[in-house]
Amino acid sequence: MIPVIVPAKNEEKNLKTTIVSLRETASYAEEELFIVVIDDGSKDNTAKIAKDLACHLVRLPDRGYSALGKPELADTHNAGFKFIDENIDLNSYKYLMVVGADTTFDIDYLYLLKDEMERRDNLVLCAGVLSGLIANDDAVRGTGRLIRNSFWTVVGRKLPNMFHSWESYPVVFALAYGYKAGTISTAKMDTPRVPMETVDWKRYGIGMRENGSLLIYVLLRALKRLLKAKDFIGFYRLVYGYLSSKPNLYDKKLRDFNANRQLRKLFGLGQKKP
């Protein structure tokens, strides 16, 4: 069995397709799922659809604003992790999963991730790639993310809710402490939304400051955005967010590791594929 959390806010158009696809890829991998939908204050039929699909449901009150890109969005995920911990024996499963409510998967997606995890005990965190995109070897997308349960205990069984870059924290933590995390390029998933379309680039810059990113790396990331999307505002906001913020910072060990990792990338000495 694999517990899965599916954070969702006003996802009545996408949730059913996601759950059906998730169950199909689990069936192919010969796995049972314990699906928990976290309804983050939806005003549509998200909760009803989750119930109709026989998912477990955690309902949270409406904040009155969008938490996208903000530290408090980690609390939505943590509500799902808490539900799992309170309702399933910790020793009864080996992996858990995080899935966005607008994600669909190739039929062999979970099989490929699980197979990679089974073959490599030091691989503790992985995800596939969105169709048509190229992902860094040591990047792990937030959706479609498979997590080794024993590692999740080391992290503390919840995401930190004091960082804008809370979603990246387990990845940096894993790599900094000698585990492996990364992209499984053969595992494909999809979403109806344009990747990075809803990113608040100022908060993205704040997150890069939190995790110890180098200024030159931030500038290159902003330039990439400018050249690819002709997004002058996004370029400015990313750099401004990084330079103007005084956020909570990752532990020094994690920040130092992240800076050194970026230096290796800049000089073409990136990590091997997981």
N, C-alpha and C positions, 0 to 999 in steps of 0.2 A: 504493500500500500504506500502511496505517496500523497501526503497532505499538500493541498494547493491553495494559496490565497489569491483572490481576484479582486483587487480594489476597483470600485466602480462608482462613478458619479454621473448621473443622467446618461446612462449607456443602453437605453432600451433598444436602440437601433442595432447595436453590435453584440450585446451580451449573449444572446442565444447562439449566434454563429460561433462565438468564441468557445462556449461551453461544449457545443457539439463537436467542434474541431479538437478540443482538448481531450474529450473522451475517445474520439477516434484514434488519436495518436497514442493514447494510453492503452487502448485495446490492442493495437498493433504491437506494442511493447510488452503485452501480457501483464499489465499493471492495473490495479484498482486505485481509484482516486478518492480522496476525501476533500471535496471542493468547498471552500469557504468564500462566499462573496461578501465583501465589506461594502455596504451601501453607505457612501460618504455624503449623506444629506441630500440624496437625489429628490427631485421634484417631479420625476416622471415615473414610469412603470418598472424601473430597474429592480426594485425589491420583489414585486409580483412575479416578474420573469424568473428571477433566481429561485423563488419558491416553486414555481411551476416546473422548473427543471430539476427539482429535488436536490438543490444545493443547500448547504448550511448557510445561514444568513446572520450577519452582524449588522445592525442598523445604527448609524451614528447621526447625531443631530447636524443640521445644516449650519455651517459656520457663518453664513451670510456673505461670504466672499470666496474667491478661488484660492486654493492653497498651492496651486501649481508653482513649482520652483521655490517653495518656502519650506523651512525646517519642519513645520507642524504637519506636513503631509506624511512624514514618517510615522506619525501616530495612527494614521489610517491603516498602514501596513501592520503596525504593532498590534492593533486590535485583532487582526486576523491571526497573527502568530500566538497571541495570548489565548484565543479561542482554541487553537490547536493544542496548546500545552495543557489547557484545562479539560480537554475532552478526549485526548488520545494518550495512551501510554508512551512515554518518551522513548522507550526501548523497542517499540513495535514497528518502527520504520527507519530506513536508512537515509532517505533523501526527502527533501521538501522542495516546493516549487513556488515561484512568483510569476503570475501571468497578468498582463494588462487586459482590460475588458474589451479591447478592440483588436485582439491578436488571433490569427489563425495559423495553423501549422501544417507542414507536409506530414503525410501519414507516418513517416519513419522518424519524425523529429525527436520524440522522447526516447525511442530506441537508440538512436545515435548518441544522445547525451548520456544516457544511462550506461551504454556499452563503454564509452570512453571513461566514465567514472569507475566502472568495474575493473577495467584494465589498469588503472593508475590510482593507487591509494592516496597519492599526494595531491591529486586533482580534487579540489574541494568546492569549486564554484565555476560554473560554465553556462554558456548560452549559445544559441545559434545566431544566424544573421538574417536580417530582413532581406527579402528578395531584391536583387538589383543593387545592393549596397556592399561596400567593402569594409570590413571591420578590422581594427588592430588585433594582433594575436593575443595581447594580454587585456583586451577590453571585454567586458561582460555586460551585455544589454540588460536593462532592468526587467523587461518582460521576457518570458520564456526562460527564466533563470532557474537552474537546478542547483541546489545547495546540499552539501553533505551534512547530515544531521549532527554528527560528532563535532564538525567544525563550527556549526551554528551555536553549539553550547560554548565553545571557546570564545566566540564573539560576544556572548551574553544573551543570546536568544531574542534579541530585539535590535532594531536600528536606532542609532543616535538621533535624537530629535532637536539637537542644538546646532546642526550644520545645514547649510543650503545643499551641500554635496553629500547628504546622508546616503544616497543610493550608491555612491562610489566607495563609501567607507569600507564595506566588507571586502571589496576587491583589493584596495590598497593594503588593508590589514592582512589579508591572506598572503599577498606577495611579499610584504615587508617581513613577515614571520616565517618565510621559507616554504610556504605552501605553493601550489600551482592554481592559477585561475586563468580562464581565457575563453576564446571563441572557438566553437566547433564549426568550421566553415561549410561542412557538408549538410548541416542541419538548417533547414530553411523555414522561415516564418514570414507572415505578411500582416499588414495593417492598412485600413482604408485611409488613414491620415498620412500626410506628408511628413516624413521624419524631420524632427527639429523645428517644425512649423510653429509650435506653441511655446518654444523656449523663450524665457525672459533672459535676455543676454546679460543684463546687469547682474542678475542673481547668479547666472552661470559664472561670471567673472568673480563674484564674491566666493563662490564655491572653489574656484581655482586658487584663490588666495588662502582659503582654509586648508586645502590639502597640500600646500607647499609648492605649488606649481611655479616654475621659473618665469620671470617677466618675459624673456625672449620667447618662451614656449607659448605664453598667452598672446603675445603679439602675432606670432605665426598662426595661431588658431583663429584670431580675429581676421587676419589677412586672408586666410583660407575662406572664411565666411564671406568676406567682401568680394573676392574673386569669383566664388562659386555662385552666390546668390545676388550679387550686386547690392548687398544689404549694408549701406553706409551707417544706418542707425544702429544695426546690430553690432557692427565693428566698433563704433564709438561706445555703446553701452557695455560691451564686454570689457574693454580696456578700462573704462571709467569705473565699473564695478570692482575690478581688481585693484586699481590704484587708490580708490577713495574709501574702501571699506576697512573696518577694524573688527573683523568677525571673530567668533570662537575659532580656535585653531586645532587641527588634529594634533595628536601627540608628536613630539619632536622626532621620534623614531620613524613614524609614518611619513612626516613631511620630508625628512632627509632622504628617505628611501625614494619617495616620489620624485624629488628633485634629481637624484642620481639616475633614476630610470629615464627621466626626460633627457638628461644629458647623453645617455647612451643612445637614445633614439635620434637625437640631433646629429650624432656622429656616426649613425648607421650601425650601432651595436645593439640593436633591439633583441628582446628575448626570443627564444625559440617557440614554435607553436606548442600549445599544450597537448 
